[in-house]
Amino acid sequence: MDYSPLIVSLRTASLATVIAFITGIYAAYIVINIKKCKGLIDAILTLPLVLPPTVLGFILLFVFGKNSFVGQILMHLGYSLVFTWEATVLAAVVVAFPLVYRTTRGAFEQMDKNIIYAARTLGISEWKIFWRIIVPNTRHGIIAGIILAFARALGEFGATIMVAGNIPGMTQTMSTAIYSAVQAGDDAAAVFWVLVIMSFSFVVIMLMNFWLQRNDNNKMGLSLGNGG
């Protein structure tokens, strides 16, 4: 049994989640603070969440393919993104980003703004306010978004197979390995990878539920403590 799809999937999902986390929380912070075109920008950033993965794959090919403007620039630099492991990461980032962005934005909007106003009154810089006040106070929502993003990146198929292909040992993830196994009539391999993905997804969901329940219990404890 070749276990490279598991390794490729875990590497891809891990790096994609880190990138989605960094870009997602900053995008959420920027969007909640802008005044103009907020709805338009929000719609653009959320669009990958509702588009079919094959459409996302086509868009990525259109933007980064060898005949595109960006692709031509990369070719002049001696690099081609399509059908590489980096393309696998790119596809995973695109589908995982909206989950971090939407979850984090919701957490930011529910935070007590008086804390931020007080920090600004004290002359604390926006950078410190973001990392030392906003992020710690919204960590439960952010972590929930990270968990969902990892699960989504781990199971990505449509955009991945279009922009990165299905190259064993390089771009073949567990999802594309299932596709290959079915195409080859190897039911045993297909069932194996299905069970692996289901197991990972189940663990991820349980972790998210545990985290959310722990958050609710902490809030209830604080409420009872304040009431007493």
HELIX and SHEET records of a PDB file:
HELIX    1   1 SER A    4  ASN A   33  1                                  30    
HELIX    2   2 LYS A   38  VAL A   50  1                                  13    
HELIX    3   3 PRO A   53  PHE A   64  1                                  12    
HELIX    4   4 PHE A   69  HIS A   76  1                                   8    
HELIX    5   5 TRP A   85  GLN A  110  1                                  26    
HELIX    6   6 LYS A  113  THR A  121  1                                   9    
HELIX    7   7 GLU A  126  LYS A  128  1                                   3    
HELIX    8   8 ILE A  129  ILE A  134  3                                   6    
HELIX    9   9 VAL A  135  ASN A  137  1                                   3    
HELIX   10  10 ARG A  139  LEU A  154  1                                  16    
HELIX   11  11 GLY A  158  VAL A  163  1                                   6    
HELIX   12  12 MET A  174  ALA A  184  1                                  11    
HELIX   13  13 ASP A  187  GLY A  227  1                                  41    
END                                                                             
